[in-house]
Amino acid sequence: MYIFITEAFKQQAIAAQAWEKLDRARAKYAESTFSDSVALLREDRTR
């Protein structure tokens, strides 16, 4: 029983981290428009 509870907490923490990353990405690109997408694709390719 204890193992299932700890696993549930781990999964909840992982999900919370994922949502935080999504929120940061949304905030970063909130002002972007479709015309900015080419620049964003180029930026991703150079990484």
Biotite code that builds the C-alpha atoms (Angstrom):
import biotite.structure as struc

atoms = struc.array([
    struc.Atom([0.000, 0.000, 0.000], chain_id="A", res_id=1, res_name="MET", atom_name="CA", element="C"),
    struc.Atom([2.816, 2.412, 0.880], chain_id="A", res_id=2, res_name="TYR", atom_name="CA", element="C"),
    struc.Atom([4.454, 1.888, -2.523], chain_id="A", res_id=3, res_name="ILE", atom_name="CA", element="C"),
    struc.Atom([1.295, 2.905, -4.375], chain_id="A", res_id=4, res_name="PHE", atom_name="CA", element="C"),
    struc.Atom([0.945, 6.100, -2.347], chain_id="A", res_id=5, res_name="ILE", atom_name="CA", element="C"),
    struc.Atom([4.569, 7.134, -2.979], chain_id="A", res_id=6, res_name="THR", atom_name="CA", element="C"),
    struc.Atom([4.220, 6.343, -6.680], chain_id="A", res_id=7, res_name="GLU", atom_name="CA", element="C"),
    struc.Atom([1.085, 8.483, -6.844], chain_id="A", res_id=8, res_name="ALA", atom_name="CA", element="C"),
    struc.Atom([2.940, 11.390, -5.218], chain_id="A", res_id=9, res_name="PHE", atom_name="CA", element="C"),
    struc.Atom([5.831, 10.996, -7.672], chain_id="A", res_id=10, res_name="LYS", atom_name="CA", element="C"),
    struc.Atom([3.469, 11.011, -10.632], chain_id="A", res_id=11, res_name="GLN", atom_name="CA", element="C"),
    struc.Atom([1.688, 14.069, -9.258], chain_id="A", res_id=12, res_name="GLN", atom_name="CA", element="C"),
    struc.Atom([5.013, 15.894, -8.860], chain_id="A", res_id=13, res_name="ALA", atom_name="CA", element="C"),
    struc.Atom([6.065, 14.988, -12.404], chain_id="A", res_id=14, res_name="ILE", atom_name="CA", element="C"),
    struc.Atom([2.737, 16.223, -13.773], chain_id="A", res_id=15, res_name="ALA", atom_name="CA", element="C"),
    struc.Atom([3.068, 19.483, -11.840], chain_id="A", res_id=16, res_name="ALA", atom_name="CA", element="C"),
    struc.Atom([6.557, 20.039, -13.279], chain_id="A", res_id=17, res_name="GLN", atom_name="CA", element="C"),
    struc.Atom([5.268, 19.391, -16.792], chain_id="A", res_id=18, res_name="ALA", atom_name="CA", element="C"),
    struc.Atom([2.455, 21.928, -16.360], chain_id="A", res_id=19, res_name="TRP", atom_name="CA", element="C"),
    struc.Atom([4.960, 24.482, -15.047], chain_id="A", res_id=20, res_name="GLU", atom_name="CA", element="C"),
    struc.Atom([7.111, 23.999, -18.154], chain_id="A", res_id=21, res_name="LYS", atom_name="CA", element="C"),
    struc.Atom([4.068, 24.440, -20.373], chain_id="A", res_id=22, res_name="LEU", atom_name="CA", element="C"),
    struc.Atom([3.061, 27.603, -18.537], chain_id="A", res_id=23, res_name="ASP", atom_name="CA", element="C"),
    struc.Atom([6.585, 29.037, -18.929], chain_id="A", res_id=24, res_name="ARG", atom_name="CA", element="C"),
    struc.Atom([6.594, 28.254, -22.653], chain_id="A", res_id=25, res_name="ALA", atom_name="CA", element="C"),
    struc.Atom([3.160, 29.828, -23.103], chain_id="A", res_id=26, res_name="ARG", atom_name="CA", element="C"),
    struc.Atom([4.307, 32.973, -21.312], chain_id="A", res_id=27, res_name="ALA", atom_name="CA", element="C"),
    struc.Atom([7.505, 33.110, -23.373], chain_id="A", res_id=28, res_name="LYS", atom_name="CA", element="C"),
    struc.Atom([5.675, 32.888, -26.705], chain_id="A", res_id=29, res_name="TYR", atom_name="CA", element="C"),
    struc.Atom([2.438, 34.664, -25.738], chain_id="A", res_id=30, res_name="ALA", atom_name="CA", element="C"),
    struc.Atom([3.172, 37.675, -27.933], chain_id="A", res_id=31, res_name="GLU", atom_name="CA", element="C"),
    struc.Atom([4.296, 35.583, -30.926], chain_id="A", res_id=32, res_name="SER", atom_name="CA", element="C"),
    struc.Atom([2.278, 35.520, -34.113], chain_id="A", res_id=33, res_name="THR", atom_name="CA", element="C"),
    struc.Atom([2.129, 33.065, -36.981], chain_id="A", res_id=34, res_name="PHE", atom_name="CA", element="C"),
    struc.Atom([4.695, 35.108, -38.909], chain_id="A", res_id=35, res_name="SER", atom_name="CA", element="C"),
    struc.Atom([7.125, 34.545, -36.031], chain_id="A", res_id=36, res_name="ASP", atom_name="CA", element="C"),
    struc.Atom([6.873, 30.773, -36.489], chain_id="A", res_id=37, res_name="SER", atom_name="CA", element="C"),
    struc.Atom([9.586, 30.658, -39.176], chain_id="A", res_id=38, res_name="VAL", atom_name="CA", element="C"),
    struc.Atom([12.010, 32.411, -36.860], chain_id="A", res_id=39, res_name="ALA", atom_name="CA", element="C"),
    struc.Atom([11.094, 30.034, -34.041], chain_id="A", res_id=40, res_name="LEU", atom_name="CA", element="C"),
    struc.Atom([11.664, 27.002, -36.282], chain_id="A", res_id=41, res_name="LEU", atom_name="CA", element="C"),
    struc.Atom([15.076, 28.322, -37.307], chain_id="A", res_id=42, res_name="ARG", atom_name="CA", element="C"),
    struc.Atom([15.944, 28.929, -33.664], chain_id="A", res_id=43, res_name="GLU", atom_name="CA", element="C"),
    struc.Atom([14.978, 25.343, -32.784], chain_id="A", res_id=44, res_name="ASP", atom_name="CA", element="C"),
    struc.Atom([17.071, 23.937, -35.640], chain_id="A", res_id=45, res_name="ARG", atom_name="CA", element="C"),
    struc.Atom([20.178, 25.780, -34.487], chain_id="A", res_id=46, res_name="THR", atom_name="CA", element="C"),
    struc.Atom([20.005, 24.257, -31.006], chain_id="A", res_id=47, res_name="ARG", atom_name="CA", element="C"),
])
